[in-house]
Amino acid sequence: MLNRLKDVGLYVTLFAIGHSATLIVGVLTGVSASANLIDAIIGLSVVYKALDNLGAFPAWLGVQPNAKAAILVFGAGNQKPRRVDKQVSESGRRRTPRRRRDQ
């Protein structure tokens, strides 16, 4: 349980590290994942936390997963791909596509 502000800060930081690492890797490599896959991971994180709060893991599996590792992994899986439609000219200014006259 997160009873102390220090614990809350730790878990928020772990989530942010996972999230940021995925963002950096995606930007540098151009790799992205399906938004549907990311939505499924977000849903799994909610189910994981519900089962964790109910104490289901020790009862069903006989082990308790490492909560810090789970938060880091779910933070990494929580990065939705973003589509950028802006075109940038060589000067660095944004160019808007011109409309055809027959439209």
C-alpha positions as CSV (number, residue, x, y, z in Angstrom):
1,M,0.0,0.0,0.0
2,L,1.1,3.5,-0.7
3,N,0.7,5.1,2.8
4,R,3.7,7.5,2.6
5,L,4.4,10.4,0.2
6,K,7.8,8.9,-0.3
7,D,6.3,5.7,-1.7
8,V,3.9,7.6,-3.9
9,G,6.8,9.6,-5.3
10,L,8.8,6.4,-5.9
11,Y,6.0,4.7,-7.9
12,V,5.2,7.9,-9.9
13,T,8.9,8.2,-10.7
14,L,9.2,4.6,-11.8
15,F,6.1,5.0,-14.1
16,A,7.6,8.2,-15.6
17,I,11.0,6.5,-16.2
18,G,9.3,3.7,-18.1
19,H,7.1,6.1,-20.0
20,S,10.0,8.4,-20.9
21,A,12.3,5.5,-21.9
22,T,9.7,4.2,-24.3
23,L,9.1,7.7,-25.8
24,I,12.8,8.2,-26.3
25,V,13.3,4.8,-27.9
26,G,10.3,5.4,-30.2
27,V,11.5,8.8,-31.3
28,L,15.1,7.8,-31.9
29,T,14.3,4.5,-33.7
30,G,11.0,5.4,-35.4
31,V,9.4,2.2,-33.9
32,S,5.8,2.5,-32.7
33,A,3.1,0.1,-31.5
34,S,-0.5,-0.2,-32.4
35,A,-2.8,2.1,-30.3
36,N,-5.0,-1.0,-29.7
37,L,-2.1,-2.9,-28.2
38,I,-1.3,0.1,-25.9
39,D,-5.0,0.3,-24.8
40,A,-4.9,-3.4,-24.0
41,I,-1.7,-2.9,-21.9
42,I,-3.4,-0.1,-20.0
43,G,-6.4,-2.3,-19.3
44,L,-4.1,-5.1,-18.1
45,S,-2.4,-2.6,-15.7
46,V,-5.8,-1.9,-14.2
47,V,-6.6,-5.6,-13.8
48,Y,-3.1,-6.2,-12.3
49,K,-3.6,-3.5,-9.7
50,A,-7.1,-4.8,-8.8
51,L,-5.8,-8.3,-8.3
52,D,-2.8,-6.9,-6.3
53,N,-5.2,-5.0,-4.0
54,L,-7.3,-8.1,-3.5
55,G,-4.2,-10.2,-2.6
56,A,-5.0,-12.6,-5.4
57,F,-1.5,-13.3,-6.6
58,P,-0.2,-15.1,-3.4
59,A,-3.5,-16.9,-3.2
60,W,-3.7,-18.1,-6.8
61,L,-0.1,-18.3,-7.8
62,G,1.8,-18.6,-4.5
63,V,4.0,-15.6,-5.3
64,Q,3.7,-11.8,-5.1
65,P,5.0,-10.0,-8.2
66,N,7.4,-7.2,-7.6
67,A,5.2,-4.1,-7.6
68,K,8.1,-1.7,-8.6
69,A,9.0,-3.8,-11.6
70,A,5.3,-4.0,-12.7
71,I,4.9,-0.2,-12.4
72,L,8.1,0.3,-14.5
73,V,6.8,-2.2,-17.2
74,F,3.3,-0.7,-17.3
75,G,4.8,2.8,-17.5
76,A,6.8,1.7,-20.5
77,G,3.8,0.1,-22.1
78,N,1.7,3.2,-21.7
79,Q,3.1,5.2,-24.5
80,K,0.6,5.7,-27.3
81,P,1.9,6.4,-30.8
82,R,1.3,9.9,-32.0
83,R,0.9,10.8,-35.7
84,V,2.5,14.0,-36.9
85,D,0.9,15.4,-40.1
86,K,2.9,18.7,-40.2
87,Q,5.3,19.2,-43.1
88,V,8.4,21.2,-42.4
89,S,10.4,23.0,-45.1
90,E,14.1,23.2,-45.2
91,S,14.0,26.5,-43.4
92,G,12.3,24.9,-40.5
93,R,9.0,26.6,-41.1
94,R,5.8,24.7,-41.3
95,R,4.3,24.3,-44.7
96,T,0.6,23.8,-45.1
97,P,-0.6,21.6,-48.0
98,R,-2.2,23.7,-50.8
99,R,-5.7,22.9,-51.7
100,R,-6.5,21.9,-55.2
101,R,-8.8,24.3,-57.1
102,D,-11.3,21.7,-58.1
103,Q,-12.2,20.9,-54.5
